[in-house]
Amino acid sequence: MMIANKEYAARRKELMSLMHGNSIAIIASAPEKIRSRDTHYAYKQNVTLSYLSGFPEPESVMALIPGREQGEVVIFCRDKDPLRETWDGYRAVSYTHLTLPTIYSV
């Protein structure tokens, strides 16, 4: 089942409405778990980050900044690395590639 982008936006808006003025919420992704030297367990995203954004990438952080003029939601994620993608699989370059224009990535 695919969750609509509007639903993620509504969830973030609801959380930000509960925040105090001049506050920031920072939600980090779950860490990757190593099974053995070169084998990882299947990745499972932090449920809070997944609930608020649906962003699947490890090593990412989402900041919710209510009232920020340049955008209230910022995602920090890994850079694209073709060599690592050979071994680890595709990486989302930025959230804009996931068709969510209300989120800015760095």
N, CA, C and O atoms as CSV, one atom per row, in Angstrom:
chain,resi,resn,atom,element,x,y,z
A,1,MET,N,N,0.829,-1.165,0.000
A,1,MET,CA,C,0.000,0.000,0.000
A,1,MET,C,C,0.886,1.246,0.000
A,1,MET,O,O,1.799,1.367,0.817
A,2,MET,N,N,0.615,2.148,-0.903
A,2,MET,CA,C,1.395,3.378,-1.013
A,2,MET,C,C,0.666,4.507,-0.285
A,2,MET,O,O,-0.533,4.714,-0.472
A,3,ILE,N,N,1.409,5.229,0.544
A,3,ILE,CA,C,0.825,6.351,1.280
A,3,ILE,C,C,1.016,7.617,0.450
A,3,ILE,O,O,2.104,7.863,-0.071
A,4,ALA,N,N,-0.023,8.406,0.328
A,4,ALA,CA,C,0.023,9.627,-0.480
A,4,ALA,C,C,0.913,10.676,0.187
A,4,ALA,O,O,1.000,10.751,1.412
A,5,ASN,N,N,1.565,11.476,-0.642
A,5,ASN,CA,C,2.426,12.542,-0.141
A,5,ASN,C,C,1.663,13.515,0.756
A,5,ASN,O,O,2.220,14.048,1.715
A,6,LYS,N,N,0.405,13.741,0.447
A,6,LYS,CA,C,-0.415,14.640,1.264
A,6,LYS,C,C,-0.565,14.111,2.690
A,6,LYS,O,O,-0.625,14.889,3.641
A,7,GLU,N,N,-0.624,12.798,2.833
A,7,GLU,CA,C,-0.739,12.201,4.172
A,7,GLU,C,C,0.524,12.453,4.982
A,7,GLU,O,O,0.439,12.822,6.153
A,8,TYR,N,N,1.696,12.259,4.378
A,8,TYR,CA,C,2.958,12.548,5.079
A,8,TYR,C,C,3.011,14.016,5.482
A,8,TYR,O,O,3.412,14.337,6.601
A,9,ALA,N,N,2.610,14.911,4.579
A,9,ALA,CA,C,2.618,16.354,4.869
A,9,ALA,C,C,1.682,16.668,6.036
A,9,ALA,O,O,2.018,17.480,6.898
A,10,ALA,N,N,0.524,16.036,6.068
A,10,ALA,CA,C,-0.436,16.256,7.156
A,10,ALA,C,C,0.127,15.774,8.491
A,10,ALA,O,O,-0.073,16.420,9.520
A,11,ARG,N,N,0.823,14.652,8.478
A,11,ARG,CA,C,1.422,14.123,9.702
A,11,ARG,C,C,2.500,15.080,10.234
A,11,ARG,O,O,2.572,15.347,11.434
A,12,ARG,N,N,3.333,15.588,9.318
A,12,ARG,CA,C,4.373,16.536,9.739
A,12,ARG,C,C,3.748,17.825,10.261
A,12,ARG,O,O,4.199,18.376,11.266
A,13,LYS,N,N,2.724,18.298,9.590
A,13,LYS,CA,C,2.058,19.535,10.004
A,13,LYS,C,C,1.454,19.372,11.392
A,13,LYS,O,O,1.538,20.281,12.218
A,14,GLU,N,N,0.847,18.223,11.652
A,14,GLU,CA,C,0.259,17.966,12.968
A,14,GLU,C,C,1.334,17.975,14.054
A,14,GLU,O,O,1.134,18.569,15.114
A,15,LEU,N,N,2.459,17.329,13.803
A,15,LEU,CA,C,3.542,17.318,14.782
A,15,LEU,C,C,4.065,18.740,15.015
A,15,LEU,O,O,4.279,19.143,16.159
A,16,MET,N,N,4.268,19.495,13.938
A,16,MET,CA,C,4.786,20.854,14.087
A,16,MET,C,C,3.808,21.765,14.822
A,16,MET,O,O,4.230,22.716,15.479
A,17,SER,N,N,2.506,21.489,14.721
A,17,SER,CA,C,1.518,22.306,15.445
A,17,SER,C,C,1.621,22.095,16.959
A,17,SER,O,O,1.188,22.948,17.734
A,18,LEU,N,N,2.188,20.972,17.377
A,18,LEU,CA,C,2.348,20.676,18.801
A,18,LEU,C,C,3.661,21.203,19.377
A,18,LEU,O,O,3.861,21.191,20.591
A,19,MET,N,N,4.551,21.663,18.506
A,19,MET,CA,C,5.867,22.121,18.938
A,19,MET,C,C,5.797,23.555,19.470
A,19,MET,O,O,4.968,24.353,19.034
A,20,HIS,N,N,6.675,23.863,20.412
A,20,HIS,CA,C,6.781,25.219,20.961
A,20,HIS,C,C,7.460,26.132,19.947
A,20,HIS,O,O,8.145,25.653,19.043
A,21,GLY,N,N,7.275,27.438,20.089
A,21,GLY,CA,C,7.942,28.394,19.219
A,21,GLY,C,C,9.461,28.272,19.334
A,21,GLY,O,O,9.984,27.920,20.391
A,22,ASN,N,N,10.147,28.559,18.262
A,22,ASN,CA,C,11.615,28.483,18.208
A,22,ASN,C,C,12.159,27.106,18.563
A,22,ASN,O,O,13.236,26.996,19.149
A,23,SER,N,N,11.420,26.051,18.211
A,23,SER,CA,C,11.904,24.689,18.464
A,23,SER,C,C,12.148,23.968,17.140
A,23,SER,O,O,11.624,24.348,16.092
A,24,ILE,N,N,12.947,22.934,17.222
A,24,ILE,CA,C,13.277,22.119,16.054
A,24,ILE,C,C,13.141,20.657,16.459
A,24,ILE,O,O,13.574,20.268,17.544
A,25,ALA,N,N,12.546,19.855,15.597
A,25,ALA,CA,C,12.505,18.403,15.812
A,25,ALA,C,C,13.500,17.768,14.850
A,25,ALA,O,O,13.482,18.049,13.652
A,26,ILE,N,N,14.360,16.920,15.376
A,26,ILE,CA,C,15.350,16.230,14.554
A,26,ILE,C,C,15.097,14.734,14.680
A,26,ILE,O,O,15.113,14.181,15.780
A,27,ILE,N,N,14.863,14.085,13.537
A,27,ILE,CA,C,14.580,12.651,13.506
A,27,ILE,C,C,15.631,11.982,12.638
A,27,ILE,O,O,15.746,12.281,11.449
A,28,ALA,N,N,16.391,11.083,13.226
A,28,ALA,CA,C,17.457,10.391,12.505
A,28,ALA,C,C,16.981,9.025,12.026
A,28,ALA,O,O,16.091,8.415,12.618
A,29,SER,N,N,17.589,8.567,10.952
A,29,SER,CA,C,17.270,7.239,10.427
A,29,SER,C,C,17.840,6.164,11.344
A,29,SER,O,O,18.702,6.435,12.180
A,30,ALA,N,N,17.357,4.972,11.178
A,30,ALA,CA,C,17.888,3.836,11.923
A,30,ALA,C,C,19.257,3.469,11.353
A,30,ALA,O,O,19.502,3.667,10.163
A,31,PRO,N,N,20.145,2.941,12.184
A,31,PRO,CA,C,21.451,2.529,11.663
A,31,PRO,C,C,21.347,1.221,10.883
A,31,PRO,O,O,20.443,0.415,11.102
A,32,GLU,N,N,22.282,1.036,9.979
A,32,GLU,CA,C,22.357,-0.246,9.280
A,32,GLU,C,C,22.998,-1.250,10.233
A,32,GLU,O,O,23.879,-0.893,11.015
A,33,LYS,N,N,22.562,-2.486,10.170
A,33,LYS,CA,C,23.083,-3.536,11.041
A,33,LYS,C,C,23.926,-4.517,10.223
A,33,LYS,O,O,23.476,-5.047,9.207
A,34,ILE,N,N,25.136,-4.742,10.679
A,34,ILE,CA,C,26.036,-5.660,9.989
A,34,ILE,C,C,25.828,-7.065,10.533
A,34,ILE,O,O,25.820,-7.285,11.745
A,35,ARG,N,N,25.661,-8.003,9.623
A,35,ARG,CA,C,25.458,-9.401,9.986
A,35,ARG,C,C,26.804,-10.095,10.154
A,35,ARG,O,O,27.044,-10.778,11.150
A,36,SER,N,N,27.667,-9.915,9.180
A,36,SER,CA,C,29.045,-10.401,9.233
A,36,SER,C,C,29.895,-9.374,8.502
A,36,SER,O,O,29.376,-8.314,8.151
A,37,ARG,N,N,31.135,-9.627,8.261
A,37,ARG,CA,C,32.046,-8.618,7.712
A,37,ARG,C,C,31.499,-7.858,6.510
A,37,ARG,O,O,31.609,-6.633,6.467
A,38,ASP,N,N,30.927,-8.530,5.557
A,38,ASP,CA,C,30.462,-7.856,4.336
A,38,ASP,C,C,28.983,-8.113,4.027
A,38,ASP,O,O,28.539,-7.939,2.892
A,39,THR,N,N,28.243,-8.519,5.027
A,39,THR,CA,C,26.822,-8.801,4.836
A,39,THR,C,C,26.005,-8.002,5.851
A,39,THR,O,O,26.298,-8.004,7.046
A,40,HIS,N,N,24.980,-7.325,5.351
A,40,HIS,CA,C,24.099,-6.547,6.222
A,40,HIS,C,C,22.756,-7.251,6.372
A,40,HIS,O,O,22.327,-7.988,5.484
A,41,TYR,N,N,22.107,-7.018,7.490
A,41,TYR,CA,C,20.721,-7.433,7.628
A,41,TYR,C,C,19.878,-6.552,6.706
A,41,TYR,O,O,20.312,-5.464,6.325
A,42,ALA,N,N,18.704,-6.999,6.351
A,42,ALA,CA,C,17.797,-6.176,5.550
A,42,ALA,C,C,17.513,-4.896,6.341
A,42,ALA,O,O,17.270,-4.947,7.547
A,43,TYR,N,N,17.544,-3.763,5.664
A,43,TYR,CA,C,17.401,-2.477,6.345
A,43,TYR,C,C,15.954,-2.185,6.698
A,43,TYR,O,O,15.051,-2.370,5.882
A,44,LYS,N,N,15.746,-1.726,7.922
A,44,LYS,CA,C,14.421,-1.291,8.373
A,44,LYS,C,C,14.558,0.132,8.906
A,44,LYS,O,O,15.309,0.385,9.848
A,45,GLN,N,N,13.826,1.051,8.293
A,45,GLN,CA,C,13.902,2.461,8.651
A,45,GLN,C,C,13.307,2.714,10.042
A,45,GLN,O,O,12.438,1.972,10.500
A,46,ASN,N,N,13.781,3.759,10.695
A,46,ASN,CA,C,13.218,4.244,11.946
A,46,ASN,C,C,11.728,4.497,11.710
A,46,ASN,O,O,11.361,5.185,10.757
A,47,VAL,N,N,10.877,3.950,12.564
A,47,VAL,CA,C,9.440,4.050,12.317
A,47,VAL,C,C,8.932,5.485,12.368
A,47,VAL,O,O,7.982,5.823,11.662
A,48,THR,N,N,9.539,6.330,13.182
A,48,THR,CA,C,9.102,7.726,13.257
A,48,THR,C,C,9.423,8.458,11.964
A,48,THR,O,O,8.581,9.184,11.435
A,49,LEU,N,N,10.640,8.271,11.448
A,49,LEU,CA,C,11.023,8.899,10.184
A,49,LEU,C,C,10.172,8.359,9.039
A,49,LEU,O,O,9.751,9.112,8.161
A,50,SER,N,N,9.928,7.082,9.053
A,50,SER,CA,C,9.094,6.472,8.025
A,50,SER,C,C,7.661,6.998,8.094
A,50,SER,O,O,7.054,7.263,7.056
A,51,TYR,N,N,7.115,7.151,9.293
A,51,TYR,CA,C,5.751,7.637,9.484
A,51,TYR,C,C,5.598,9.083,9.012
A,51,TYR,O,O,4.568,9.449,8.445
A,52,LEU,N,N,6.627,9.905,9.248
A,52,LEU,CA,C,6.543,11.322,8.905
A,52,LEU,C,C,6.951,11.645,7.478
A,52,LEU,O,O,6.588,12.698,6.954
A,53,SER,N,N,7.708,10.743,6.836
A,53,SER,CA,C,8.222,11.089,5.506
A,53,SER,C,C,8.178,9.950,4.489
A,53,SER,O,O,8.035,10.201,3.293
A,54,GLY,N,N,8.295,8.724,4.938
A,54,GLY,CA,C,8.386,7.610,4.004
A,54,GLY,C,C,9.770,7.492,3.373
A,54,GLY,O,O,9.968,6.684,2.466
A,55,PHE,N,N,10.729,8.288,3.842
A,55,PHE,CA,C,12.076,8.292,3.254
A,55,PHE,C,C,12.799,7.013,3.649
A,55,PHE,O,O,12.941,6.741,4.841
A,56,PRO,N,N,13.265,6.210,2.672
A,56,PRO,CA,C,13.795,4.887,2.966
A,56,PRO,C,C,15.301,4.793,3.228
A,56,PRO,O,O,15.790,3.724,3.595
A,57,GLU,N,N,16.037,5.882,3.049
A,57,GLU,CA,C,17.498,5.812,3.066
A,57,GLU,C,C,18.097,5.774,4.476
A,57,GLU,O,O,17.652,6.500,5.365
A,58,PRO,N,N,19.122,4.910,4.675
A,58,PRO,CA,C,19.878,4.961,5.928
A,58,PRO,C,C,20.783,6.199,5.922
A,58,PRO,O,O,20.949,6.854,4.893
A,59,GLU,N,N,21.356,6.505,7.068
A,59,GLU,CA,C,22.261,7.650,7.220
A,59,GLU,C,C,21.599,8.957,6.772
A,59,GLU,O,O,22.220,9.773,6.090
A,60,SER,N,N,20.358,9.144,7.155
A,60,SER,CA,C,19.643,10.375,6.820
A,60,SER,C,C,19.067,10.975,8.094
A,60,SER,O,O,18.869,10.286,9.095
A,61,VAL,N,N,18.806,12.270,8.033
A,61,VAL,CA,C,18.241,13.000,9.169
A,61,VAL,C,C,17.199,13.968,8.633
A,61,VAL,O,O,17.431,14.632,7.623
A,62,MET,N,N,16.059,14.056,9.295
A,62,MET,CA,C,15.026,15.008,8.926
A,62,MET,C,C,14.906,16.041,10.041
A,62,MET,O,O,14.841,15.694,11.220
A,63,ALA,N,N,14.877,17.323,9.650
A,63,ALA,CA,C,14.677,18.407,10.606
A,63,ALA,C,C,13.344,19.077,10.303
A,63,ALA,O,O,13.074,19.451,9.162
A,64,LEU,N,N,12.520,19.226,11.321
A,64,LEU,CA,C,11.252,19.948,11.210
A,64,LEU,C,C,11.448,21.293,11.902
A,64,LEU,O,O,11.743,21.352,13.095
A,65,ILE,N,N,11.281,22.370,11.141
A,65,ILE,CA,C,11.549,23.715,11.642
A,65,ILE,C,C,10.320,24.584,11.352
A,65,ILE,O,O,10.259,25.237,10.311
A,66,PRO,N,N,9.346,24.597,12.259
A,66,PRO,CA,C,8.127,25.355,12.019
A,66,PRO,C,C,8.410,26.848,11.798
A,66,PRO,O,O,9.186,27.460,12.532
A,67,GLY,N,N,7.769,27.414,10.780
A,67,GLY,CA,C,7.882,28.833,10.502
A,67,GLY,C,C,9.091,29.245,9.684
A,67,GLY,O,O,9.245,30.431,9.393
A,68,ARG,N,N,9.945,28.327,9.308
A,68,ARG,CA,C,11.133,28.663,8.510
A,68,ARG,C,C,10.687,29.070,7.105
A,68,ARG,O,O,9.943,28.339,6.451
A,69,GLU,N,N,11.139,30.227,6.648
A,69,GLU,CA,C,10.715,30.754,5.345
A,69,GLU,C,C,11.154,29.887,4.171
A,69,GLU,O,O,10.398,29.735,3.212
A,70,GLN,N,N,12.345,29.320,4.221
A,70,GLN,CA,C,12.873,28.545,3.097
A,70,GLN,C,C,12.308,27.128,3.049
A,70,GLN,O,O,12.641,26.369,2.139
A,71,GLY,N,N,11.492,26.770,3.973
A,71,GLY,CA,C,10.899,25.439,4.016
A,71,GLY,C,C,10.961,24.912,5.433
A,71,GLY,O,O,11.972,25.073,6.116
A,72,GLU,N,N,9.906,24.295,5.872
A,72,GLU,CA,C,9.837,23.826,7.253
A,72,GLU,C,C,10.408,22.437,7.455
A,72,GLU,O,O,10.607,22.009,8.592
A,73,VAL,N,N,10.675,21.721,6.361
A,73,VAL,CA,C,11.197,20.363,6.457
A,73,VAL,C,C,12.467,20.258,5.618
A,73,VAL,O,O,12.483,20.612,4.439
A,74,VAL,N,N,13.532,19.763,6.253
A,74,VAL,CA,C,14.800,19.588,5.545
A,74,VAL,C,C,15.267,18.156,5.779
A,74,VAL,O,O,15.250,17.660,6.905
A,75,ILE,N,N,15.688,17.495,4.687
A,75,ILE,CA,C,16.238,16.134,4.789
A,75,ILE,C,C,17.717,16.191,4.430
A,75,ILE,O,O,18.094,16.727,3.388
A,76,PHE,N,N,18.538,15.639,5.292
A,76,PHE,CA,C,19.964,15.488,5.025
A,76,PHE,C,C,20.187,14.012,4.690
A,76,PHE,O,O,19.801,13.134,5.462
A,77,CYS,N,N,20.808,13.739,3.545
A,77,CYS,CA,C,21.013,12.346,3.155
A,77,CYS,C,C,22.382,12.169,2.492
A,77,CYS,O,O,23.068,13.142,2.180
A,78,ARG,N,N,22.755,10.924,2.287
A,78,ARG,CA,C,24.043,10.610,1.684
A,78,ARG,C,C,24.119,11.110,0.256
A,78,ARG,O,O,23.110,11.204,-0.443
A,79,ASP,N,N,25.345,11.433,-0.167
A,79,ASP,CA,C,25.574,11.787,-1.563
A,79,ASP,C,C,25.469,10.552,-2.436
A,79,ASP,O,O,25.634,9.425,-1.969
A,80,LYS,N,N,25.198,10.777,-3.687
A,80,LYS,CA,C,25.177,9.683,-4.662
A,80,LYS,C,C,26.605,9.180,-4.833
A,80,LYS,O,O,27.528,9.981,-4.980
A,81,ASP,N,N,26.794,7.875,-4.816
A,81,ASP,CA,C,28.117,7.263,-4.947
A,81,ASP,C,C,27.986,6.023,-5.829
A,81,ASP,O,O,27.601,4.958,-5.346
A,82,PRO,N,N,28.308,6.157,-7.135
A,82,PRO,CA,C,28.132,5.034,-8.065
A,82,PRO,C,C,28.878,3.756,-7.639
A,82,PRO,O,O,28.374,2.653,-7.848
A,83,LEU,N,N,30.054,3.895,-7.053
A,83,LEU,CA,C,30.806,2.710,-6.623
A,83,LEU,C,C,30.072,1.981,-5.502
A,83,LEU,O,O,29.914,0.762,-5.559
A,84,ARG,N,N,29.617,2.719,-4.475
A,84,ARG,CA,C,28.883,2.079,-3.384
A,84,ARG,C,C,27.560,1.507,-3.868
A,84,ARG,O,O,27.112,0.477,-3.363
A,85,GLU,N,N,26.927,2.163,-4.843
A,85,GLU,CA,C,25.661,1.661,-5.361
A,85,GLU,C,C,25.846,0.314,-6.059
A,85,GLU,O,O,24.922,-0.498,-6.109
A,86,THR,N,N,27.035,0.084,-6.593
A,86,THR,CA,C,27.331,-1.210,-7.206
A,86,THR,C,C,27.174,-2.323,-6.176
A,86,THR,O,O,26.692,-3.409,-6.497
A,87,TRP,N,N,27.577,-2.052,-4.952
A,87,TRP,CA,C,27.537,-3.061,-3.894
A,87,TRP,C,C,26.279,-2.983,-3.041
A,87,TRP,O,O,25.724,-4.009,-2.650
A,88,ASP,N,N,25.831,-1.771,-2.754
A,88,ASP,CA,C,24.746,-1.591,-1.794
A,88,ASP,C,C,23.382,-1.370,-2.422
A,88,ASP,O,O,22.366,-1.533,-1.746
A,89,GLY,N,N,23.328,-1.003,-3.697
A,89,GLY,CA,C,22.058,-0.707,-4.339
A,89,GLY,C,C,21.840,0.788,-4.500
A,89,GLY,O,O,22.626,1.595,-4.004
A,90,TYR,N,N,20.774,1.150,-5.192
A,90,TYR,CA,C,20.451,2.529,-5.542
A,90,TYR,C,C,20.283,3.405,-4.302
A,90,TYR,O,O,19.739,2.963,-3.290
A,91,ARG,N,N,20.753,4.650,-4.390
A,91,ARG,CA,C,20.560,5.652,-3.348
A,91,ARG,C,C,19.719,6.794,-3.904
A,91,ARG,O,O,19.915,7.228,-5.040
A,92,ALA,N,N,18.803,7.263,-3.110
A,92,ALA,CA,C,18.050,8.458,-3.501
A,92,ALA,C,C,18.988,9.646,-3.360
A,92,ALA,O,O,19.579,9.846,-2.299
A,93,VAL,N,N,19.130,10.431,-4.413
A,93,VAL,CA,C,20.020,11.587,-4.365
A,93,VAL,C,C,19.441,12.641,-3.451
A,93,VAL,O,O,20.140,13.185,-2.595
A,94,SER,N,N,18.175,12.929,-3.628
A,94,SER,CA,C,17.515,13.910,-2.784
A,94,SER,C,C,16.038,13.569,-2.725
A,94,SER,O,O,15.537,12.769,-3.515
A,95,TYR,N,N,15.369,14.171,-1.804
A,95,TYR,CA,C,13.961,13.880,-1.638
A,95,TYR,C,C,13.147,14.344,-2.837
A,95,TYR,O,O,12.061,13.821,-3.086
A,96,THR,N,N,13.654,15.316,-3.579
A,96,THR,CA,C,12.913,15.793,-4.740
A,96,THR,C,C,12.779,14.701,-5.790
A,96,THR,O,O,11.836,14.717,-6.581
A,97,HIS,N,N,13.708,13.758,-5.809
A,97,HIS,CA,C,13.606,12.642,-6.745
A,97,HIS,C,C,12.477,11.695,-6.374
A,97,HIS,O,O,12.063,10.865,-7.183
A,98,LEU,N,N,11.981,11.820,-5.151
A,98,LEU,CA,C,10.862,10.988,-4.719
A,98,LEU,C,C,9.535,11.727,-4.856
A,98,LEU,O,O,8.526,11.335,-4.271
A,99,THR,N,N,9.556,12.797,-5.634
A,99,THR,CA,C,8.370,13.595,-5.974
A,99,THR,C,C,7.655,14.158,-4.753
A,99,THR,O,O,6.429,14.103,-4.658
A,100,LEU,N,N,8.420,14.693,-3.834
A,100,LEU,CA,C,7.829,15.360,-2.686
A,100,LEU,C,C,8.329,16.793,-2.657
A,100,LEU,O,O,9.310,17.085,-1.974
A,101,PRO,N,N,7.683,17.686,-3.377
A,101,PRO,CA,C,8.176,19.051,-3.512
A,101,PRO,C,C,8.121,19.887,-2.246
A,101,PRO,O,O,8.712,20.966,-2.211
A,102,THR,N,N,7.436,19.432,-1.204
A,102,THR,CA,C,7.340,20.229,0.017
A,102,THR,C,C,8.528,19.998,0.938
A,102,THR,O,O,8.605,20.607,2.005
A,103,ILE,N,N,9.454,19.133,0.548
A,103,ILE,CA,C,10.624,18.849,1.373
A,103,ILE,C,C,11.875,19.272,0.628
A,103,ILE,O,O,12.003,19.045,-0.575
A,104,TYR,N,N,12.786,19.882,1.346
A,104,TYR,CA,C,14.057,20.307,0.782
A,104,TYR,C,C,15.132,19.382,1.301
A,104,TYR,O,O,15.107,18.993,2.469
A,105,SER,N,N,16.080,19.023,0.447
A,105,SER,CA,C,17.145,18.128,0.882
A,105,SER,C,C,18.478,18.832,0.781
A,105,SER,O,O,18.655,19.765,-0.002
A,106,VAL,N,N,19.412,18.367,1.588
A,106,VAL,CA,C,20.754,18.919,1.588
A,106,VAL,C,C,21.723,17.775,1.435
A,106,VAL,O,O,22.935,17.992,1.406
